[in-house]
């Protein structure tokens, strides 16, 4: 047990050092990602300006202030749950035989990739922490105030679980590389569905009932929508507990699916030479 903890700590420390090698480039790329915020604020301003005045300037129960606050919180949620390049990286390792290093050494591939992503996120939060604070401070007028402590704790838990769901979902798609030579098309389809059903584009409750009802039973909403609405919409503590338990259930189910896919994939995997 202690040896495994030392291995995990070494992996985490090494991956953090790796991310910091190109810290200037990483910092610049992180800051550039904040530029679309201005565009989105103006875009939603134009949309709500054309809203029917008889509705009090609101759309589907959201005012302009609510929508900007929602967009900012979704952006923060996606900073936790997005895993760029994870699926393609796993599939590429399978295709070119790099995965052999995980099979011949006492290092679990999924465990290594998990700590690699944790290191990436830690460096990202350090670099993006100040811009996030500045953006939320400048946009503080769009928020109605802080909820109670239990709600804030539920929000933090939801963000942590969204990271796990995002990692496990994309890792599972990458493991399909054991059966298919190329997964880029599957990744593209997943990203489009994810963008639509996770609430990145519009709140999930804006979708037609025929779509929004099934989404309630899928993990997508926990990647962006649910962590955002925790801070915007009143929830009872019982409702928060129920949603967090469902989110935890999806984490457990995706973890089990990853383990089964990896075990079965390794059994059929063959590599020669090198």
N, C-alpha and C positions, 0 to 999 in steps of 0.2 A: 504493500500500500504506500509506504513512505517512498519507495523507489519510483512508483508511478507518479507521485506528486512532484518529485524532483525532476522527472522527465518532462512533465507538463509545464513546470516552471521554466525549465531550460528552453523549451520550445517557445513559450510566450516571450521570454526575454530576448531570444534570438530574433524572433519575428518583429518585435518592436524595434530592435536595432536595425534590422533590414529596412523597415519603413522609414527610419530616420536618416538613412544614407542619402536619400533624395528629398530631404525635408523642404527645401525651397520650392521645388517643383510640385510637391504634394500640397504645400500651403497655398501656392498660387492656384492650382486646380480646385482646391476646396473653396477659396474665396470667390472664384469665378462662378461657382454654382449658386451663389446668392444673387446674382444679377437678375435672373428671371422673376424675382420677387416683385420688383417694381412693375414689370409688365403685367403680372397677374393682378396686382392691386388695381391698376388702371383698367384692365379688362373687366374685372368684376364690377368696377365702378360704372363702366359703360352699360353693362348688362342690367344692373339694378336701376340705372337712370331711365331705362326704357320699360321698366316694370309697370304693370297696371296700378295707377294711383289708388284705385279702389281697394287694393290689397294692402294698403299701408306701406308700399315700397318694399314688400317682402316677397320672397319666392319660396314656396313649399315650406313655410315656417322659418326661413332664414332671412334676416336683414343683411344689409351690406356689411355692417360691422361684424355680424356673426360669420359671414362668409369669409371675410379676410382673416378673422381669428381662426376659423376652421382650416383655411389653407396653410397658415403658418404652423399650426399644430400638426397637420398632415406632413408637412415638410420635415418637421422634427421626428415624427414617427418613421418616415422613410429613411432618415439618417440611421435608424437602428435596424430596420428590417431589410433594406436593400443589400444585395450580395452580388455586385457586378463581377462578371467573369467567373463565378464559381462553377456553374454547370459546365461551361465550355472548357474550363481548366481540368475538371475531373475527366470529361470525355476525351480530352486531348491526351492526358496521362495514360488512359486505357488504350487509346489508339496507337500511340507511339511507343508503348512499352515502359514508360517512366514509372508506372505503377509497381513495377517489380521491386523497387526499393522499399516499398511498404510491405511487400510479401516476404522479403528476405531479411528484414531487420525487425527488431522488436518495437516497432512504432505503428500504432493503429492509424490508418489513413484518415478516417473520419475525425478521429481525435486530433490529429495534427492539423487538419484543415480548420477544425473548430477553433483551436487556439491561434492559428494564423489569422482568422477573421476577428477574433477578440482583440489581438494586437493591432490590427488595422483600425478597428473601431476606436480603441483607446487613443491612438495617435490622432485619428480624425477628430475626436471630441476635444482633445487638447488644442488642436489647431483651430477648430471651428467654434470653440466655446465662446471666445470673445465676440466674433461676428453674430452668433446666435443671440447672445445677451444684448448686443447693440440693436439688432433688428427687433427683438421683442420689446425693448425699452422704447424705441422710436414708435412702435405700433401698439403701445400699451393702451391707448385710447379705444382700441377695438375690442378690448377685453372688459368683462363686467366685474372682475375681481377674482380673488383666490377662493377656491372651494375649501371644504373642511379637510382636516388632516387625513382622515380615512380615505377620502376621494383622491387626494394627492398620492398617498401610498399605493392605492389601486392603480393609478396612472403609471407610476414607476414600475410596478409589477407587470402591467400590460406592455410597457415598452421592452422590458427584459424578455418577456415571452414572445413578443413580436420578432425580436432578434432570433430566437430559437426557431420559430416557425419559418422565418425567411431563410435561415441557413439550411434547415432540414428539407424544405421544399425544393430549393435549388440543387442541393446535394443529391436528392432522389432523382431529379431529372438528369443530372450528370451521370449517375450510375446506370442509366439506360444505355450508356455507351458500351456496356458489356454485351448488349444485344444488337445495337445499331451502330453503324460506322460513324454517322454524323447526327448530332442532336441539335444543331443550330436552328433548324426549322421548329423543333419542339420548344426550344427556348423562346423563339420569337412569338409563338402562339401563347405560351405561358405568360410572357410579359404583357401582351395585349390584353389577355383576360384579366391579369393581375391589375393592370392600370385601370380597367373599367370596373371591376368588381370589388377592389380593395378600398374604393373611395378616393383615389388620387384625383380623378377627373372631376367628379361631383359626389356629394354625399350619397351613401348607399340608399337612404330613404327617398331620394329623388327618382330612383329607378322604378319602372313599372312593377306593380305587385307581382306579376308573373315571374319577374327576375329577382326582385328584392327578397321575396319570401324564401326561395331556395338558398340565397346567399347567406341567410341567417344560420344555416347549418354547415357552411363551408368555412375554411380557414382564412379566406382572402380578407374579410373585413377586419381581422385582427392585425393585419399588416399596417394599416393606416387609419381606417375609419374609427374603429373602436377606441384606440388610445386618444384620438382627437376629441371624440364626443364625450369622453369621461370628463374633460375639463370644461365642456360647453353646455351640456345638457344635464339637468338634475337626475341623478340616479339614487335609489335607495341603496343602503349598504348590502341588502340581500341581493339586489339585482347585480351589483358589482361583483359580489362573491360568486354568483351563478355564472356570469360571463367569464370570469377569470378561471373558474373550474373547467368550463368548456374549452377555453383557450389552452389550459394545461393538458386537457385530454387530447387535443390535436397535437401538442408537442410530443406526448407519449406515443400516439399512433404513428406520427411521422418518424420518430426515432426507431420504432419497431420496424417500420417499412424500410428504412435505410439499412438496418442491420440485416434484414432478410434479403434485400436486393444485393447487398455487398457479398454476403455469404454465398448466395446462389451464383452471382456473377463470377466470383473467384473460382468456383468449382468448374465453370465452363471456359474459363480464361486460359489461353495458351500463348506463351511467348518463347521465342527461340533466338539464340545468339546473344551478343552483347554482354 
